[in-house]
Amino acid sequence: MTTPEESPAPAAEQHAGTVAALAEAIRAVGRSGQSDPDASSADAPPADGPTSDAQRKAALTAVAEVLAAGGAPAQLAPVAVAELGEGAAEELREDPWAVLSLPGVRPEHADGFARGLLGPDAQPGDPRRAQALVAWLLEQAALRGHSAQELGEVSEALRAQHVPDPAGALQAVLEDGRVMPFQEELPMPPGSHDEDEEPPVRTLLALERLALAEESLGEGLVRLLSTFTPGGDAGDAEDAEHAGDAGDADAADNAPAEPAEGVEAPAGGEAAAEGPSADAAPVQPGQAAWEAAAAAAPSRSAQELVRTVAESGLVLHTGGEAARAEPAALLHAAAGLGLRVWAATWTGQGRDSLAALLPDDSPAAGRIGTLAELLYGAQLPRAVDGTLPLDVLVVLDAPLLDVETAATLLEALADGTRLVLSGDPGGLWSAGPGRFFADLLAAKACPAVASRTPDFGPIGELVSGIGIGELQPVDAPDKEVVILTAKDGGEAVHRAVQLLTDSIPRALSIPSEQTVLLTPGHGGPAGTRALNAAAKARLNPGPGRFGGFDPGDRVVHSPALGVNLPARVLDGDASGLHLELADGGRLTLSPQQAAKLRHGWAVTAHQAVGRRWPAVVVVLPEDAAGQLTRQWVYSAFGRAERHLSVVHAAGPALAQAVAERPAAPRTTRLRSVLTDQ
């Protein structure tokens, strides 16, 4: 069966810690296009400091001996040293089940390793086994998006792993401190009128790192709200005159400018020197200045967003692709008021498209970058206290923020900063744990501005209907939307590749390089592996002489969970595989990194978030029918700009998913954290 992308990917393909891996990605790919061959987290020295080659070699030898004694493959030695440090060999001898913390290791593997080292002393009720199992279960839940799990679910999972006393095992695990318990009040049952009745509660368990991230995130959000001070009336006349000048320039072009064909929008890093300075004195425009700036905004929704940001330190903004013009209008208005502004997007493509929406000669030009560039790059020098020198930060694609990355972002903001989180609530959530944006919307802890700007055209009409649970045919006179049926996965692959290589380029003049295939998972008869193999055979056949890849292959590099970089293979040599990134720059992957590379003619919807293509072919094989959700369909269909083809073998399950399954549920704590704080 096709593996749904909401299910956990193989652990060997994940990097431990999205935030740390993002930092590695930025060190590997600078705006200058330089690469760092040692950027892989698996190749990094352990956290306790740098080691000499001799020490590392000794540690690897010792770990390999322990692994061999337990019957585990020696290839795990470098990973064990990277995860557990120089003392990995001693730790594994003392606690064989610690091997379960290594990528790709499952409970049955750990049990076999423990029997190899301990013999008959390796028992199902060993406290060390229970401790490792609880951490593993919560890590697997995190890969499915949960930042916490109900106590009963963890207890049942332990029972399924033959732990004889799950309650006692959980008590011992909680005393260790790596897992934290929480009690959360639930809504009163319907019809309850007894004021003295205690509300029901549930007990949640969370990994320490995720629990602390959600607590930190809640504190950061409350801090921004409580330290915000709107501008006073002093200097309003001068500020209003300044805003009026910006409005006059805006009136010449009442709508955000579309990028000219063939003209590259300015990248965020190219004008970084013109951006906010850590030494600049902050300004506080008053109400009249903000009102003048709002009146000059090009649409009613943009005007509402500017007015709302004037009055609050934390604002949510929701809308589809067309609504991205409203954050652009806010950036233009705030920069025109003299405020230190910045915008962050999930991808380089998103950065460039947002920059193209700014009016000509906007004072906000050059103040847009990716989120990774903002958090880990050198575009924006930090203040003395380590915070970002900003008055207004606009973060687009906010639903893609997991709780750890969101907490890192909040920690980087100084008191009084205005934070605007913008995104499409109908799209996929983060690849990492949590549902940060959705929880914040549900908590109603701050003002929210819902865009009234619709996505135009047949694709926009189709996607808007899906967003409210309706899958209806749309009028597409220029073949903007085409639905094709397939009887099985093999026929779906054939039709999809024919569209990619022949039909779309011939009928619509959209080259294959500007078309992507989207499917729910990697495996199965019509997953990304099957689709990519067929696409390569047609578009770039070759022996795969560089670790399975040839020059000209489309690939996707995933340096961190949720971070996917489309690229093209240039060549390879002893130093590694050389790639040209779609967002600009070049990158060399070491052989270890290249082993995790995938072909990129076909990707999953999670790999495609934050990007759009002129043409998209969505493949819905019959074996993924039960895994489809409205959220997935909405996101996949919405990746298309000019043309959408759907190769459909899922039968009635597609319409059922759109109507009845909004999203795969996630257990999180952020709403209760905000309530408590």
Buried (B, 14 or more C-beta within 10 A) or exposed (E): BBBBBBEBBEBEBBBBBBBBBBBBBBBBBBBEEEBBBEBBBBBEBBEEEEBEEEEBEBBBEBBBBBBEBBEBEEEBBBBBBBBBBBBBBBBBBEBBBBBBBBBEBEBEBBBBBBBBBBEEEBEEEBBBBBBBBBBBBBBBBBBBBBBBBBBEBBBEBBBEBEBEEBEEBBEBBBEEEEBBBBEBEEEEEEEEEEEEEEEEEBBBBBBBBBBBBBBBBBBBBBBBBEEBEBBEEEBBEEBBEBBBEBBEBBEEEEEBBEEEEEEEBBBBBEBBEEBBEBEEEBBBBBBBBBBBBBBBBBBEBBBBBBBBBBBBBBBBBBBBBBBBBBBBBBBBBBBBBBBBBBBBBBBBBBBBBBBBBBBEEBBBBBBBBBBBBBBBBEBBEEBEEEBBBBBBBBBBBBBBBBBBBBBBBBBBBBEBBBBBBBBBBBBBBBBBBBBBBBBBBEBEBBBBBEBEBEBEBBBBBBBBBBBEBEBEEBEBEEBBBBEBBBEEBBBBBBBBBBBBBEBBBEEBEBEBBBBBBBBBBBBBBBBBBBBBBBBBEBBBEBEEEBBBBBBEBBBBBBBBBBBBBBBBBBEBEEEBBBBEBBBBBBBBBBEEBBEBBBBBBBBBBBBBBBBBBBBBBBBBBBBBBBBBBBBBBBBBBBBBBBBBBBBBBBEEBBBBBBBEBBBBEBBBBBBBBBEEE
